[in-house]
Amino acid sequence: MLYPLMTLNDDTEIVHSEMHEDGRVKVCIETPDEKLGFKSATCWLPDYKWENIVGYSEEEQKYFKNLVESMAHLILEFSQTGGFDSASNF
């Protein structure tokens, strides 16, 4: 299951999975794009392994890497509590 984390001003959607048994969490990023349909990227936490990056410029990739790194502690917490909407201690 994927839980919504945030929607950015350009309609980029960032979602994350529940925490898997191995302690990993999948973070997916998608941005609507006229040519591609969607730009997309996946990051696995807590090891910050990026994969399936499609359509994002180097500058956009850097932005999303910084954003995910700055929020990783929250994403890992939310992944154990049913997502942001279910987080009761925040």
PDB file of N, CA, C and O in Angstrom:
ATOM      1  N   MET A   1       0.843  -1.178   0.000  1.00  0.00           N
ATOM      2  CA  MET A   1       0.000   0.000   0.000  1.00  0.00           C
ATOM      3  C   MET A   1       0.888   1.241   0.000  1.00  0.00           C
ATOM      4  O   MET A   1       1.937   1.264   0.644  1.00  0.00           O
ATOM      5  N   LEU A   2       0.461   2.267  -0.725  1.00  0.00           N
ATOM      6  CA  LEU A   2       1.181   3.532  -0.755  1.00  0.00           C
ATOM      7  C   LEU A   2       0.352   4.600  -0.064  1.00  0.00           C
ATOM      8  O   LEU A   2      -0.863   4.682  -0.241  1.00  0.00           O
ATOM      9  N   TYR A   3       1.035   5.415   0.727  1.00  0.00           N
ATOM     10  CA  TYR A   3       0.393   6.483   1.484  1.00  0.00           C
ATOM     11  C   TYR A   3       0.827   7.833   0.927  1.00  0.00           C
ATOM     12  O   TYR A   3       2.013   8.030   0.662  1.00  0.00           O
ATOM     13  N   PRO A   4      -0.116   8.777   0.742  1.00  0.00           N
ATOM     14  CA  PRO A   4       0.269  10.108   0.273  1.00  0.00           C
ATOM     15  C   PRO A   4       1.097  10.833   1.328  1.00  0.00           C
ATOM     16  O   PRO A   4       0.792  10.786   2.520  1.00  0.00           O
ATOM     17  N   LEU A   5       2.138  11.498   0.870  1.00  0.00           N
ATOM     18  CA  LEU A   5       2.960  12.301   1.766  1.00  0.00           C
ATOM     19  C   LEU A   5       2.735  13.779   1.496  1.00  0.00           C
ATOM     20  O   LEU A   5       2.436  14.548   2.411  1.00  0.00           O
ATOM     21  N   MET A   6       2.882  14.181   0.214  1.00  0.00           N
ATOM     22  CA  MET A   6       2.674  15.597  -0.117  1.00  0.00           C
ATOM     23  C   MET A   6       2.446  15.764  -1.608  1.00  0.00           C
ATOM     24  O   MET A   6       2.831  14.926  -2.424  1.00  0.00           O
ATOM     25  N   THR A   7       1.801  16.885  -1.932  1.00  0.00           N
ATOM     26  CA  THR A   7       1.630  17.329  -3.310  1.00  0.00           C
ATOM     27  C   THR A   7       2.284  18.699  -3.413  1.00  0.00           C
ATOM     28  O   THR A   7       1.956  19.604  -2.646  1.00  0.00           O
ATOM     29  N   LEU A   8       3.201  18.855  -4.350  1.00  0.00           N
ATOM     30  CA  LEU A   8       3.902  20.128  -4.539  1.00  0.00           C
ATOM     31  C   LEU A   8       3.110  21.039  -5.475  1.00  0.00           C
ATOM     32  O   LEU A   8       2.151  20.595  -6.107  1.00  0.00           O
ATOM     33  N   ASN A   9       3.501  22.295  -5.567  1.00  0.00           N
ATOM     34  CA  ASN A   9       2.789  23.287  -6.381  1.00  0.00           C
ATOM     35  C   ASN A   9       2.697  22.918  -7.856  1.00  0.00           C
ATOM     36  O   ASN A   9       1.762  23.339  -8.537  1.00  0.00           O
ATOM     37  N   ASP A  10       3.653  22.136  -8.362  1.00  0.00           N
ATOM     38  CA  ASP A  10       3.635  21.737  -9.771  1.00  0.00           C
ATOM     39  C   ASP A  10       2.894  20.414  -9.975  1.00  0.00           C
ATOM     40  O   ASP A  10       3.034  19.783 -11.023  1.00  0.00           O
ATOM     41  N   ASP A  11       2.111  19.992  -8.986  1.00  0.00           N
ATOM     42  CA  ASP A  11       1.331  18.750  -8.991  1.00  0.00           C
ATOM     43  C   ASP A  11       2.187  17.490  -8.854  1.00  0.00           C
ATOM     44  O   ASP A  11       1.709  16.389  -9.125  1.00  0.00           O
ATOM     45  N   THR A  12       3.434  17.641  -8.441  1.00  0.00           N
ATOM     46  CA  THR A  12       4.254  16.478  -8.118  1.00  0.00           C
ATOM     47  C   THR A  12       3.652  15.789  -6.906  1.00  0.00           C
ATOM     48  O   THR A  12       3.358  16.426  -5.895  1.00  0.00           O
ATOM     49  N   GLU A  13       3.474  14.488  -7.021  1.00  0.00           N
ATOM     50  CA  GLU A  13       2.948  13.679  -5.917  1.00  0.00           C
ATOM     51  C   GLU A  13       4.091  12.865  -5.324  1.00  0.00           C
ATOM     52  O   GLU A  13       4.864  12.244  -6.053  1.00  0.00           O
ATOM     53  N   ILE A  14       4.192  12.871  -4.007  1.00  0.00           N
ATOM     54  CA  ILE A  14       5.176  12.052  -3.308  1.00  0.00           C
ATOM     55  C   ILE A  14       4.405  11.130  -2.372  1.00  0.00           C
ATOM     56  O   ILE A  14       3.631  11.581  -1.528  1.00  0.00           O
ATOM     57  N   VAL A  15       4.630   9.833  -2.540  1.00  0.00           N
ATOM     58  CA  VAL A  15       3.964   8.820  -1.726  1.00  0.00           C
ATOM     59  C   VAL A  15       5.012   7.874  -1.167  1.00  0.00           C
ATOM     60  O   VAL A  15       6.146   7.833  -1.644  1.00  0.00           O
ATOM     61  N   HIS A  16       4.620   7.114  -0.149  1.00  0.00           N
ATOM     62  CA  HIS A  16       5.546   6.140   0.422  1.00  0.00           C
ATOM     63  C   HIS A  16       4.795   4.882   0.816  1.00  0.00           C
ATOM     64  O   HIS A  16       3.582   4.900   1.026  1.00  0.00           O
ATOM     65  N   SER A  17       5.541   3.786   0.912  1.00  0.00           N
ATOM     66  CA  SER A  17       4.959   2.511   1.308  1.00  0.00           C
ATOM     67  C   SER A  17       4.960   2.369   2.821  1.00  0.00           C
ATOM     68  O   SER A  17       5.488   3.218   3.538  1.00  0.00           O
ATOM     69  N   GLU A  18       4.368   1.294   3.289  1.00  0.00           N
ATOM     70  CA  GLU A  18       4.532   0.904   4.676  1.00  0.00           C
ATOM     71  C   GLU A  18       5.957   0.370   4.835  1.00  0.00           C
ATOM     72  O   GLU A  18       6.619   0.071   3.841  1.00  0.00           O
ATOM     73  N   MET A  19       6.423   0.252   6.051  1.00  0.00           N
ATOM     74  CA  MET A  19       7.757  -0.295   6.267  1.00  0.00           C
ATOM     75  C   MET A  19       7.700  -1.805   6.027  1.00  0.00           C
ATOM     76  O   MET A  19       6.870  -2.512   6.599  1.00  0.00           O
ATOM     77  N   HIS A  20       8.594  -2.274   5.177  1.00  0.00           N
ATOM     78  CA  HIS A  20       8.674  -3.698   4.871  1.00  0.00           C
ATOM     79  C   HIS A  20       9.384  -4.429   6.019  1.00  0.00           C
ATOM     80  O   HIS A  20      10.010  -3.802   6.874  1.00  0.00           O
ATOM     81  N   GLU A  21       9.279  -5.741   6.024  1.00  0.00           N
ATOM     82  CA  GLU A  21       9.891  -6.545   7.082  1.00  0.00           C
ATOM     83  C   GLU A  21      11.396  -6.310   7.205  1.00  0.00           C
ATOM     84  O   GLU A  21      11.962  -6.434   8.291  1.00  0.00           O
ATOM     85  N   ASP A  22      12.040  -5.970   6.086  1.00  0.00           N
ATOM     86  CA  ASP A  22      13.485  -5.718   6.109  1.00  0.00           C
ATOM     87  C   ASP A  22      13.833  -4.293   6.548  1.00  0.00           C
ATOM     88  O   ASP A  22      15.003  -3.910   6.531  1.00  0.00           O
ATOM     89  N   GLY A  23      12.818  -3.502   6.944  1.00  0.00           N
ATOM     90  CA  GLY A  23      13.047  -2.145   7.421  1.00  0.00           C
ATOM     91  C   GLY A  23      13.106  -1.099   6.329  1.00  0.00           C
ATOM     92  O   GLY A  23      13.357   0.073   6.607  1.00  0.00           O
ATOM     93  N   ARG A  24      12.878  -1.506   5.088  1.00  0.00           N
ATOM     94  CA  ARG A  24      12.950  -0.552   3.975  1.00  0.00           C
ATOM     95  C   ARG A  24      11.584   0.054   3.667  1.00  0.00           C
ATOM     96  O   ARG A  24      10.541  -0.565   3.878  1.00  0.00           O
ATOM     97  N   VAL A  25      11.626   1.284   3.161  1.00  0.00           N
ATOM     98  CA  VAL A  25      10.421   2.012   2.770  1.00  0.00           C
ATOM     99  C   VAL A  25      10.630   2.548   1.355  1.00  0.00           C
ATOM    100  O   VAL A  25      11.667   3.140   1.056  1.00  0.00           O
ATOM    101  N   LYS A  26       9.657   2.341   0.502  1.00  0.00           N
ATOM    102  CA  LYS A  26       9.713   2.813  -0.878  1.00  0.00           C
ATOM    103  C   LYS A  26       9.058   4.189  -0.965  1.00  0.00           C
ATOM    104  O   LYS A  26       7.924   4.370  -0.522  1.00  0.00           O
ATOM    105  N   VAL A  27       9.773   5.155  -1.536  1.00  0.00           N
ATOM    106  CA  VAL A  27       9.249   6.504  -1.758  1.00  0.00           C
ATOM    107  C   VAL A  27       9.160   6.713  -3.267  1.00  0.00           C
ATOM    108  O   VAL A  27      10.146   6.552  -3.986  1.00  0.00           O
ATOM    109  N   CYS A  28       7.961   7.075  -3.740  1.00  0.00           N
ATOM    110  CA  CYS A  28       7.747   7.277  -5.177  1.00  0.00           C
ATOM    111  C   CYS A  28       7.395   8.734  -5.438  1.00  0.00           C
ATOM    112  O   CYS A  28       6.622   9.349  -4.703  1.00  0.00           O
ATOM    113  N   ILE A  29       7.980   9.271  -6.501  1.00  0.00           N
ATOM    114  CA  ILE A  29       7.751  10.664  -6.892  1.00  0.00           C
ATOM    115  C   ILE A  29       7.274  10.663  -8.336  1.00  0.00           C
ATOM    116  O   ILE A  29       7.880  10.018  -9.191  1.00  0.00           O
ATOM    117  N   GLU A  30       6.190  11.385  -8.612  1.00  0.00           N
ATOM    118  CA  GLU A  30       5.667  11.512  -9.971  1.00  0.00           C
ATOM    119  C   GLU A  30       5.247  12.951 -10.233  1.00  0.00           C
ATOM    120  O   GLU A  30       4.596  13.589  -9.405  1.00  0.00           O
ATOM    121  N   THR A  31       5.634  13.447 -11.403  1.00  0.00           N
ATOM    122  CA  THR A  31       5.262  14.789 -11.840  1.00  0.00           C
ATOM    123  C   THR A  31       4.615  14.690 -13.213  1.00  0.00           C
ATOM    124  O   THR A  31       5.206  14.101 -14.118  1.00  0.00           O
ATOM    125  N   PRO A  32       3.414  15.250 -13.399  1.00  0.00           N
ATOM    126  CA  PRO A  32       2.810  15.248 -14.736  1.00  0.00           C
ATOM    127  C   PRO A  32       3.732  15.955 -15.737  1.00  0.00           C
ATOM    128  O   PRO A  32       4.371  16.957 -15.415  1.00  0.00           O
ATOM    129  N   ASP A  33       3.785  15.412 -16.949  1.00  0.00           N
ATOM    130  CA  ASP A  33       4.646  15.970 -17.988  1.00  0.00           C
ATOM    131  C   ASP A  33       3.929  15.828 -19.329  1.00  0.00           C
ATOM    132  O   ASP A  33       3.424  14.755 -19.659  1.00  0.00           O
ATOM    133  N   GLU A  34       3.887  16.915 -20.099  1.00  0.00           N
ATOM    134  CA  GLU A  34       3.174  16.902 -21.380  1.00  0.00           C
ATOM    135  C   GLU A  34       3.754  15.904 -22.374  1.00  0.00           C
ATOM    136  O   GLU A  34       3.004  15.262 -23.109  1.00  0.00           O
ATOM    137  N   LYS A  35       5.072  15.764 -22.409  1.00  0.00           N
ATOM    138  CA  LYS A  35       5.715  14.871 -23.375  1.00  0.00           C
ATOM    139  C   LYS A  35       5.734  13.419 -22.913  1.00  0.00           C
ATOM    140  O   LYS A  35       5.439  12.513 -23.692  1.00  0.00           O
ATOM    141  N   LEU A  36       6.081  13.198 -21.651  1.00  0.00           N
ATOM    142  CA  LEU A  36       6.263  11.840 -21.135  1.00  0.00           C
ATOM    143  C   LEU A  36       5.012  11.254 -20.497  1.00  0.00           C
ATOM    144  O   LEU A  36       4.928  10.043 -20.292  1.00  0.00           O
ATOM    145  N   GLY A  37       4.060  12.089 -20.190  1.00  0.00           N
ATOM    146  CA  GLY A  37       2.923  11.657 -19.376  1.00  0.00           C
ATOM    147  C   GLY A  37       3.246  11.931 -17.907  1.00  0.00           C
ATOM    148  O   GLY A  37       2.554  12.697 -17.237  1.00  0.00           O
ATOM    149  N   PHE A  38       4.308  11.290 -17.424  1.00  0.00           N
ATOM    150  CA  PHE A  38       4.797  11.522 -16.063  1.00  0.00           C
ATOM    151  C   PHE A  38       6.307  11.394 -16.026  1.00  0.00           C
ATOM    152  O   PHE A  38       6.884  10.531 -16.688  1.00  0.00           O
ATOM    153  N   LYS A  39       6.941  12.255 -15.249  1.00  0.00           N
ATOM    154  CA  LYS A  39       8.320  12.042 -14.825  1.00  0.00           C
ATOM    155  C   LYS A  39       8.200  11.238 -13.538  1.00  0.00           C
ATOM    156  O   LYS A  39       7.217  11.379 -12.811  1.00  0.00           O
ATOM    157  N   SER A  40       9.186  10.398 -13.248  1.00  0.00           N
ATOM    158  CA  SER A  40       9.070   9.592 -12.030  1.00  0.00           C
ATOM    159  C   SER A  40      10.434   9.179 -11.499  1.00  0.00           C
ATOM    160  O   SER A  40      11.432   9.172 -12.221  1.00  0.00           O
ATOM    161  N   ALA A  41      10.448   8.837 -10.221  1.00  0.00           N
ATOM    162  CA  ALA A  41      11.653   8.335  -9.563  1.00  0.00           C
ATOM    163  C   ALA A  41      11.231   7.569  -8.312  1.00  0.00           C
ATOM    164  O   ALA A  41      10.183   7.836  -7.725  1.00  0.00           O
ATOM    165  N   THR A  42      12.062   6.623  -7.925  1.00  0.00           N
ATOM    166  CA  THR A  42      11.828   5.829  -6.727  1.00  0.00           C
ATOM    167  C   THR A  42      13.067   5.875  -5.854  1.00  0.00           C
ATOM    168  O   THR A  42      14.190   5.781  -6.352  1.00  0.00           O
ATOM    169  N   CYS A  43      12.864   6.018  -4.554  1.00  0.00           N
ATOM    170  CA  CYS A  43      13.953   5.986  -3.587  1.00  0.00           C
ATOM    171  C   CYS A  43      13.596   4.987  -2.497  1.00  0.00           C
ATOM    172  O   CYS A  43      12.464   4.956  -2.015  1.00  0.00           O
ATOM    173  N   TRP A  44      14.568   4.176  -2.117  1.00  0.00           N
ATOM    174  CA  TRP A  44      14.389   3.235  -1.015  1.00  0.00           C
ATOM    175  C   TRP A  44      15.112   3.764   0.213  1.00  0.00           C
ATOM    176  O   TRP A  44      16.311   4.040   0.183  1.00  0.00           O
ATOM    177  N   LEU A  45      14.354   3.899   1.289  1.00  0.00           N
ATOM    178  CA  LEU A  45      14.931   4.301   2.569  1.00  0.00           C
ATOM    179  C   LEU A  45      15.083   3.056   3.432  1.00  0.00           C
ATOM    180  O   LEU A  45      14.317   2.111   3.239  1.00  0.00           O
ATOM    181  N   PRO A  46      16.005   2.997   4.352  1.00  0.00           N
ATOM    182  CA  PRO A  46      16.888   4.066   4.801  1.00  0.00           C
ATOM    183  C   PRO A  46      18.214   4.144   4.050  1.00  0.00           C
ATOM    184  O   PRO A  46      19.084   4.930   4.426  1.00  0.00           O
ATOM    185  N   ASP A  47      18.390   3.337   2.984  1.00  0.00           N
ATOM    186  CA  ASP A  47      19.692   3.337   2.299  1.00  0.00           C
ATOM    187  C   ASP A  47      19.800   4.357   1.170  1.00  0.00           C
ATOM    188  O   ASP A  47      20.845   4.448   0.527  1.00  0.00           O
ATOM    189  N   TYR A  48      18.724   5.136   0.914  1.00  0.00           N
ATOM    190  CA  TYR A  48      18.741   6.197  -0.105  1.00  0.00           C
ATOM    191  C   TYR A  48      19.151   5.676  -1.475  1.00  0.00           C
ATOM    192  O   TYR A  48      19.899   6.342  -2.191  1.00  0.00           O
ATOM    193  N   LYS A  49      18.674   4.505  -1.842  1.00  0.00           N
ATOM    194  CA  LYS A  49      18.968   3.924  -3.156  1.00  0.00           C
ATOM    195  C   LYS A  49      17.914   4.429  -4.146  1.00  0.00           C
ATOM    196  O   LYS A  49      16.726   4.140  -4.009  1.00  0.00           O
ATOM    197  N   TRP A  50      18.371   5.183  -5.136  1.00  0.00           N
ATOM    198  CA  TRP A  50      17.481   5.739  -6.157  1.00  0.00           C
ATOM    199  C   TRP A  50      17.469   4.821  -7.363  1.00  0.00           C
ATOM    200  O   TRP A  50      18.500   4.272  -7.750  1.00  0.00           O
ATOM    201  N   GLU A  51      16.269   4.656  -7.969  1.00  0.00           N
ATOM    202  CA  GLU A  51      16.139   3.825  -9.160  1.00  0.00           C
ATOM    203  C   GLU A  51      14.973   4.324 -10.007  1.00  0.00           C
ATOM    204  O   GLU A  51      14.149   5.121  -9.560  1.00  0.00           O
ATOM    205  N   ASN A  52      14.931   3.836 -11.227  1.00  0.00           N
ATOM    206  CA  ASN A  52      13.830   4.146 -12.147  1.00  0.00           C
ATOM    207  C   ASN A  52      13.583   5.650 -12.279  1.00  0.00           C
ATOM    208  O   ASN A  52      12.439   6.102 -12.231  1.00  0.00           O
ATOM    209  N   ILE A  53      14.650   6.412 -12.443  1.00  0.00           N
ATOM    210  CA  ILE A  53      14.525   7.864 -12.617  1.00  0.00           C
ATOM    211  C   ILE A  53      14.249   8.137 -14.093  1.00  0.00           C
ATOM    212  O   ILE A  53      15.067   7.826 -14.959  1.00  0.00           O
ATOM    213  N   VAL A  54      13.082   8.722 -14.365  1.00  0.00           N
ATOM    214  CA  VAL A  54      12.663   8.959 -15.743  1.00  0.00           C
ATOM    215  C   VAL A  54      12.238  10.417 -15.891  1.00  0.00           C
ATOM    216  O   VAL A  54      11.302  10.868 -15.230  1.00  0.00           O
ATOM    217  N   GLY A  55      12.939  11.157 -16.772  1.00  0.00           N
ATOM    218  CA  GLY A  55      12.505  12.490 -17.162  1.00  0.00           C
ATOM    219  C   GLY A  55      12.986  13.653 -16.329  1.00  0.00           C
ATOM    220  O   GLY A  55      12.892  14.795 -16.780  1.00  0.00           O
ATOM    221  N   TYR A  56      13.499  13.418 -15.131  1.00  0.00           N
ATOM    222  CA  TYR A  56      13.948  14.513 -14.279  1.00  0.00           C
ATOM    223  C   TYR A  56      15.349  14.968 -14.666  1.00  0.00           C
ATOM    224  O   TYR A  56      16.229  14.152 -14.939  1.00  0.00           O
ATOM    225  N   SER A  57      15.543  16.292 -14.686  1.00  0.00           N
ATOM    226  CA  SER A  57      16.861  16.864 -14.943  1.00  0.00           C
ATOM    227  C   SER A  57      17.768  16.617 -13.741  1.00  0.00           C
ATOM    228  O   SER A  57      17.294  16.214 -12.678  1.00  0.00           O
ATOM    229  N   GLU A  58      19.048  16.853 -13.901  1.00  0.00           N
ATOM    230  CA  GLU A  58      19.992  16.715 -12.788  1.00  0.00           C
ATOM    231  C   GLU A  58      19.603  17.648 -11.634  1.00  0.00           C
ATOM    232  O   GLU A  58      19.693  17.272 -10.465  1.00  0.00           O
ATOM    233  N   GLU A  59      19.174  18.858 -11.974  1.00  0.00           N
ATOM    234  CA  GLU A  59      18.760  19.827 -10.954  1.00  0.00           C
ATOM    235  C   GLU A  59      17.521  19.335 -10.202  1.00  0.00           C
ATOM    236  O   GLU A  59      17.449  19.451  -8.979  1.00  0.00           O
ATOM    237  N   GLU A  60      16.551  18.788 -10.931  1.00  0.00           N
ATOM    238  CA  GLU A  60      15.352  18.250 -10.283  1.00  0.00           C
ATOM    239  C   GLU A  60      15.703  17.048  -9.401  1.00  0.00           C
ATOM    240  O   GLU A  60      15.169  16.905  -8.301  1.00  0.00           O
ATOM    241  N   GLN A  61      16.593  16.196  -9.882  1.00  0.00           N
ATOM    242  CA  GLN A  61      17.017  15.044  -9.084  1.00  0.00           C
ATOM    243  C   GLN A  61      17.667  15.491  -7.785  1.00  0.00           C
ATOM    244  O   GLN A  61      17.397  14.928  -6.724  1.00  0.00           O
ATOM    245  N   LYS A  62      18.518  16.494  -7.867  1.00  0.00           N
ATOM    246  CA  LYS A  62      19.174  17.018  -6.670  1.00  0.00           C
ATOM    247  C   LYS A  62      18.142  17.564  -5.693  1.00  0.00           C
ATOM    248  O   LYS A  62      18.244  17.334  -4.488  1.00  0.00           O
ATOM    249  N   TYR A  63      17.150  18.283  -6.204  1.00  0.00           N
ATOM    250  CA  TYR A  63      16.088  18.836  -5.357  1.00  0.00           C
ATOM    251  C   TYR A  63      15.352  17.719  -4.620  1.00  0.00           C
ATOM    252  O   TYR A  63      15.149  17.804  -3.409  1.00  0.00           O
ATOM    253  N   PHE A  64      14.949  16.673  -5.347  1.00  0.00           N
ATOM    254  CA  PHE A  64      14.199  15.586  -4.718  1.00  0.00           C
ATOM    255  C   PHE A  64      15.064  14.782  -3.754  1.00  0.00           C
ATOM    256  O   PHE A  64      14.578  14.327  -2.719  1.00  0.00           O
ATOM    257  N   LYS A  65      16.324  14.607  -4.081  1.00  0.00           N
ATOM    258  CA  LYS A  65      17.221  13.904  -3.152  1.00  0.00           C
ATOM    259  C   LYS A  65      17.338  14.680  -1.841  1.00  0.00           C
ATOM    260  O   LYS A  65      17.277  14.090  -0.762  1.00  0.00           O
ATOM    261  N   ASN A  66      17.504  15.985  -1.932  1.00  0.00           N
ATOM    262  CA  ASN A  66      17.570  16.815  -0.716  1.00  0.00           C
ATOM    263  C   ASN A  66      16.256  16.785   0.056  1.00  0.00           C
ATOM    264  O   ASN A  66      16.258  16.706   1.285  1.00  0.00           O
ATOM    265  N   LEU A  67      15.144  16.848  -0.656  1.00  0.00           N
ATOM    266  CA  LEU A  67      13.835  16.822  -0.004  1.00  0.00           C
ATOM    267  C   LEU A  67      13.613  15.511   0.739  1.00  0.00           C
ATOM    268  O   LEU A  67      13.198  15.516   1.898  1.00  0.00           O
ATOM    269  N   VAL A  68      13.887  14.386   0.078  1.00  0.00           N
ATOM    270  CA  VAL A  68      13.680  13.081   0.714  1.00  0.00           C
ATOM    271  C   VAL A  68      14.624  12.912   1.898  1.00  0.00           C
ATOM    272  O   VAL A  68      14.216  12.418   2.948  1.00  0.00           O
ATOM    273  N   GLU A  69      15.884  13.320   1.738  1.00  0.00           N
ATOM    274  CA  GLU A  69      16.834  13.208   2.855  1.00  0.00           C
ATOM    275  C   GLU A  69      16.381  14.039   4.056  1.00  0.00           C
ATOM    276  O   GLU A  69      16.520  13.602   5.198  1.00  0.00           O
ATOM    277  N   SER A  70      15.844  15.228   3.806  1.00  0.00           N
ATOM    278  CA  SER A  70      15.431  16.088   4.914  1.00  0.00           C
ATOM    279  C   SER A  70      14.173  15.568   5.614  1.00  0.00           C
ATOM    280  O   SER A  70      13.916  15.915   6.767  1.00  0.00           O
ATOM    281  N   MET A  71      13.398  14.746   4.928  1.00  0.00           N
ATOM    282  CA  MET A  71      12.152  14.228   5.496  1.00  0.00           C
ATOM    283  C   MET A  71      12.219  12.743   5.834  1.00  0.00           C
ATOM    284  O   MET A  71      11.224  12.170   6.277  1.00  0.00           O
ATOM    285  N   ALA A  72      13.365  12.114   5.635  1.00  0.00           N
ATOM    286  CA  ALA A  72      13.466  10.659   5.788  1.00  0.00           C
ATOM    287  C   ALA A  72      13.013  10.186   7.165  1.00  0.00           C
ATOM    288  O   ALA A  72      12.324   9.173   7.275  1.00  0.00           O
ATOM    289  N   HIS A  73      13.391  10.907   8.208  1.00  0.00           N
ATOM    290  CA  HIS A  73      13.004  10.476   9.556  1.00  0.00           C
ATOM    291  C   HIS A  73      11.484  10.476   9.717  1.00  0.00           C
ATOM    292  O   HIS A  73      10.934   9.600  10.383  1.00  0.00           O
ATOM    293  N   LEU A  74      10.804  11.447   9.115  1.00  0.00           N
ATOM    294  CA  LEU A  74       9.343  11.494   9.180  1.00  0.00           C
ATOM    295  C   LEU A  74       8.721  10.387   8.332  1.00  0.00           C
ATOM    296  O   LEU A  74       7.773   9.728   8.758  1.00  0.00           O
ATOM    297  N   ILE A  75       9.260  10.186   7.131  1.00  0.00           N
ATOM    298  CA  ILE A  75       8.734   9.142   6.250  1.00  0.00           C
ATOM    299  C   ILE A  75       8.861   7.779   6.916  1.00  0.00           C
ATOM    300  O   ILE A  75       7.930   6.976   6.870  1.00  0.00           O
ATOM    301  N   LEU A  76      10.006   7.516   7.535  1.00  0.00           N
ATOM    302  CA  LEU A  76      10.193   6.236   8.217  1.00  0.00           C
ATOM    303  C   LEU A  76       9.198   6.078   9.365  1.00  0.00           C
ATOM    304  O   LEU A  76       8.679   4.985   9.591  1.00  0.00           O
ATOM    305  N   GLU A  77       8.935   7.153  10.081  1.00  0.00           N
ATOM    306  CA  GLU A  77       7.952   7.107  11.170  1.00  0.00           C
ATOM    307  C   GLU A  77       6.543   6.884  10.622  1.00  0.00           C
ATOM    308  O   GLU A  77       5.812   6.020  11.106  1.00  0.00           O
ATOM    309  N   PHE A  78       6.168   7.667   9.607  1.00  0.00           N
ATOM    310  CA  PHE A  78       4.835   7.539   9.024  1.00  0.00           C
ATOM    311  C   PHE A  78       4.609   6.153   8.432  1.00  0.00           C
ATOM    312  O   PHE A  78       3.486   5.649   8.444  1.00  0.00           O
ATOM    313  N   SER A  79       5.666   5.537   7.914  1.00  0.00           N
ATOM    314  CA  SER A  79       5.536   4.218   7.283  1.00  0.00           C
ATOM    315  C   SER A  79       5.146   3.141   8.291  1.00  0.00           C
ATOM    316  O   SER A  79       4.679   2.067   7.912  1.00  0.00           O
ATOM    317  N   GLN A  80       5.336   3.430   9.555  1.00  0.00           N
ATOM    318  CA  GLN A  80       5.002   2.468  10.606  1.00  0.00           C
ATOM    319  C   GLN A  80       3.658   2.764  11.264  1.00  0.00           C
ATOM    320  O   GLN A  80       3.160   1.969  12.062  1.00  0.00           O
ATOM    321  N   THR A  81       3.072   3.918  10.923  1.00  0.00           N
ATOM    322  CA  THR A  81       1.835   4.323  11.591  1.00  0.00           C
ATOM    323  C   THR A  81       0.670   4.511  10.630  1.00  0.00           C
ATOM    324  O   THR A  81      -0.346   5.096  11.007  1.00  0.00           O
ATOM    325  N   GLY A  82       0.793   4.030   9.401  1.00  0.00           N
ATOM    326  CA  GLY A  82      -0.314   4.164   8.459  1.00  0.00           C
ATOM    327  C   GLY A  82      -0.321   5.450   7.674  1.00  0.00           C
ATOM    328  O   GLY A  82      -1.379   5.872   7.206  1.00  0.00           O
ATOM    329  N   GLY A  83       0.822   6.089   7.513  1.00  0.00           N
ATOM    330  CA  GLY A  83       0.912   7.299   6.718  1.00  0.00           C
ATOM    331  C   GLY A  83       0.693   8.572   7.505  1.00  0.00           C
ATOM    332  O   GLY A  83       0.364   8.538   8.690  1.00  0.00           O
ATOM    333  N   PHE A  84       0.878   9.687   6.839  1.00  0.00           N
ATOM    334  CA  PHE A  84       0.780  11.007   7.467  1.00  0.00           C
ATOM    335  C   PHE A  84      -0.590  11.226   8.095  1.00  0.00           C
ATOM    336  O   PHE A  84      -0.680  11.749   9.206  1.00  0.00           O
ATOM    337  N   ASP A  85      -1.654  10.836   7.406  1.00  0.00           N
ATOM    338  CA  ASP A  85      -3.008  11.074   7.913  1.00  0.00           C
ATOM    339  C   ASP A  85      -3.298  10.321   9.209  1.00  0.00           C
ATOM    340  O   ASP A  85      -4.162  10.726   9.987  1.00  0.00           O
ATOM    341  N   SER A  86      -2.577   9.230   9.438  1.00  0.00           N
ATOM    342  CA  SER A  86      -2.790   8.436  10.659  1.00  0.00           C
ATOM    343  C   SER A  86      -1.817   8.772  11.773  1.00  0.00           C
ATOM    344  O   SER A  86      -1.936   8.248  12.881  1.00  0.00           O
ATOM    345  N   ALA A  87      -0.851   9.645  11.490  1.00  0.00           N
ATOM    346  CA  ALA A  87       0.163   9.989  12.491  1.00  0.00           C
ATOM    347  C   ALA A  87      -0.495  10.818  13.600  1.00  0.00           C
ATOM    348  O   ALA A  87      -0.973  11.926  13.355  1.00  0.00           O
ATOM    349  N   SER A  88      -0.512  10.281  14.795  1.00  0.00           N
ATOM    350  CA  SER A  88      -1.202  10.975  15.883  1.00  0.00           C
ATOM    351  C   SER A  88      -0.278  11.799  16.762  1.00  0.00           C
ATOM    352  O   SER A  88      -0.750  12.630  17.538  1.00  0.00           O
ATOM    353  N   ASN A  89       1.014  11.590  16.659  1.00  0.00           N
ATOM    354  CA  ASN A  89       1.958  12.295  17.531  1.00  0.00           C
ATOM    355  C   ASN A  89       2.607  13.491  16.861  1.00  0.00           C
ATOM    356  O   ASN A  89       3.549  14.063  17.410  1.00  0.00           O
ATOM    357  N   PHE A  90       2.130  13.885  15.684  1.00  0.00           N
ATOM    358  CA  PHE A  90       2.754  14.997  14.959  1.00  0.00           C
ATOM    359  C   PHE A  90       1.796  16.135  14.801  1.00  0.00           C
ATOM    360  O   PHE A  90       2.146  17.159  14.215  1.00  0.00           O
TER     361      PHE A  90
END
